[in-house]
């Protein structure tokens, strides 16, 4: 069906799947928060994920799960679980659009952590992206004008957790397959959610089962769709599509939860998007130069 289509168009279809997955995951997380703790929601998510990813691994080969980097997987998933906890906790207390907008600060923290931990250079475009990102965050939070809800701080720290997990993922990707990383993600995070859940366990009732299924399936489908989109199109195409999550989730919040669309949140997210695009454009311009330099080094002349 899609073999004669332009790759960017196919990437757009995958991003539609990612956007709907993220929105469905946010709504299901909000609905489940009325009945379950955040730990229990994360436990259900990981439990379904183990079966879904396990099925894919069984189809593509169990050999890819052999690893000498258990410590790296553990570090990644401690950070990622913290990010997930902040995200799902915040869904219960603050507007959906604010959760997504603050989550978009993840590239800011990723650049800072890569500079501090990996020694990556903070180039002018990266510094520009940092400036726009922090300015956007301040516009969203408006410190001093309003009392910050603890859930706001939770998603802010969650974004830092996501950034730390992205850095560790970059390291793991050199030796591990994506399915290997995802499988250990669900397997390691399963007890992280299960053990605290047992302290205040609540048996799911029939009306919660569809939401549990949605949160488990969309958690996997969102990342799978984004990975397929990035494989087909440049980040300059995919990232603006991802930022469409904000107006879409704001519309969902308005229609289903009577949440008002906050102009400062939208403007702050716009600043973050502008900074990201400036940085991505600069990285793309450098890529051909690096390729030319490598070609020259390999040339026998």
N, C-alpha and C positions, 0 to 999 in steps of 0.2 A: 504493500500500500504506500509506504513512504520512500521506496528506493529511488524514485525519480525526483524527490523533493529536495530543496536546498537544505543543507545541514542546519542553518540558523533557524529555519522554519520547524524542523524536527526538534531542535533544542527548545524552541518556544513551546511545543507540545509537552515536552518533558517538564518544563518549568510550570506549566499549568497544573500538571499532576503534583509537582512539589508544593505549589501554592495552596492548592486545595487540601493536600495532606497536612501542611502546617496549620491551616485554619481549623481543620477537623480535629487535629490534636489539641489545639488550644481550647476549642469548645468542649471537647470531651474531658479535658483536664479540669476545666471550670465546673462542669456538671458533676464529675466524680468527687470534687473537693467538698461537696455538700454532705457526702456520706463517708469518705475515707480520709485518712491522713495522707500527707504527701509521700511518706515512706511506702504506704501500701499501694498508692498509685504507681510509684516507680517499680515496686515489686511485680505488679501485674504486667507492666510494660516489659520488664526484662524476661518474665516467664514466657510470655507470648513470643518475644524476640528470640529466645533460645530455640523454640520449635520452628519458627519461620526461617531463621538463618541456618539452623541445623539441617533443614530440608534442602536448602540451596547448596550447603557444603556437601551433603550426601550425594547430590546430583553431580557436582563438579569435582569431588575428590577429597577424601579425608586427609590425604597426605599433606595438604597445605596448612594443616593445623600444627604440624611439628614446628617447634620454636625453641630457640635458646634465649629468648628475650622476655621471660616471664616478668621480670622486674619492670621492664619498660611498659608492658601491658598493664601491670598493676598501677604504676604511677599515672598512666594516661587515664585509667578508669576512676581513680580516686578524684582526679581533677574534673573529669566529665560528669561523674555522679554529683559533685558539688554544683556544677553548672545546671544539671537537670533539676536538682532539688530547688535551687533558687528560682528557676523558670516556672516549675509547677506550683511552688508555694505562692509565688507572686500572682499567678492566675486567679487565685481565690479571693484576692483582696484589692487589687488595683485594676484600672481599666485595661482591657486587652491591648489596645493600641500603645499604651505606655510600656507594657511588658515588652512588646516587640521592638519599640523604639530604643529602649535601653539595651536590649540584646544586641542591637546593631553597633554598639560600642566595642564589640569583640575584636574587630580589626585593630582598634587603637591599642588595646591591651596586648594583642598578639605582637604588634610591632615593638612595643616597649619591652616585652619579655624576651623576644628574639634578640634585641639589642643587649639586654642585661645577661641573658643566659647563653646565647649562642654567638655573641659577638658580631651579629649582623649590623651593617652600617645603617645609620639613620641619615639617608640622603635627603636632599631638599624636598622632593615630592613626598617622601614618607613623613618628614616633619610637617609638611603642609597638611597631609591627611590627619596627622595627630592633632594639629591645631584646630582644624575643622571639626574633628571628632569630639574633642574636649569642649569646644564652643557649643556644639550641638547638644552635648550632654548637660552643660550648665543651663542652656535654654529650656531643656525638658524638665530638669529638676528644680530650677529657680531657687537655689539655696538662699535662705534668709527670708524669702517671701512666703513660703509655705512650710509647714511641719512635714518632714519626710516620714512616710509610713514605713514600718520595718520591712514590708514586702518590697518596697522600692530599693532598699539597701540589699535585700536578698537577691534580686535579679541583677543588681550591679555587681555584686560579688560572684554571682553565677556567670556573668559575662567574662569575668577574669578567669573563672574555672574553665570555661569553654576555650579561652585563649591558651591556657596552659595545656589543655588536651590537644589543641591543634598543633602546637609545637612538638609534642610527643608523637603525634600521628605522623608528622613530617619525618621524624627519625625512624619510626617503625616501618613506614612505607618503603624504605630502602630494601627491606628483607622480607616483609610480610605481604600477603595478598590482602585486598580490601575485605574479602569475606572472612579471612583469618582475624583481622582487626575487629570486625563487627561481631564475630562469634565470641571472641574473648570479652568484648564489651558487654554483651548480654550475660555471659556466664559469670564474669567477675562481679558485675553489678547486682546479680540476682540475690546473693546473701546480704549485700549492702542494704537492700530494701526490705528483705524478708525478716532479718533479725529484729530491727526496731519495730516492724509491723506486728510481730508476735506479742509485744508488750501491750498493745492496744488493738488487738485483732477484731475486725468486724467482718463477718461472713457476708459475701456479696448477695444481695437480693436480686430477684429476677429482672427488675427494671434497670439495674446497673450493668447487666451483662453486655448489652449492646455497646455502651460507652467504654467498657473495659476492652472489648474487641477493637473498637475504633482507635483507642489510644495505643494499643499494641501494634496494630497493623500500620497506622500512619506514621508512627515513630520510625519504622523501617522504610516505608515507601517514600517518605519525604527526602531522606538522604540518598536513597537509590536514584530517584528521579533527578535530583540535583547533580549527582555524579555523572549520570548519562548526559545531562545538558552541558556540563563543563567539558565533557569529552568531545562534543560536537561543535561548540562555539566558544569564542573568546570570553574572558571574564567581563570585558566591557559590554557584552551583550547580556550575559547571565546575571551579573550583579544588579543592574537596574531592574530586571525582572523580579529578582528576589526582594528588592525594596518595595515592590508592589504589595508585599504582604501588609505593609502598614495601612494604606488606605482601605484595603480589602477587610482587614481585621477590624479597623475602626468602623466600617460599615456594619459588620457583623455585630460588634458591640452595641452600636446604635439601634439596630433593628431588634435584637433579641434580649439585650440587657439594659436598654435605655441609657447607654453611656454617651455622654456628650463628646463630640469630636473637638479635641483640644488643638487650637492653632499653634501654640508654642511647641507642642510635641511634633506636629507635622513639619514646622520650620527647622526644628532641631535635627530631625531625621534627614531633611533635605541637605543640611550642612554636612552631615556624615556621608551621604551619598556623593556629594560634590568632592569631598576629600578623597574618598575611595577611588572615584573615577580619575582624578588627577594622578594618583599614585599608579593606578593600573595602566594608564596611557604611557606614563614614563617608563614603567617596566617593559611594556611592549616595544617601545622605541629602542630600549637597550638590548632586547633579545636578538635582533638581527646583527647588531654590532658584535655581540658575544659570539654568535655563530660564525661571522666573518673572521674573527680573530682565531677561533679554533681551526677553521679551514686553513688559514695562513700557517698556523703552527704545524699542521699535519702535512702541508705541501712539501714535496721533495726539493722544491726550489729554495 
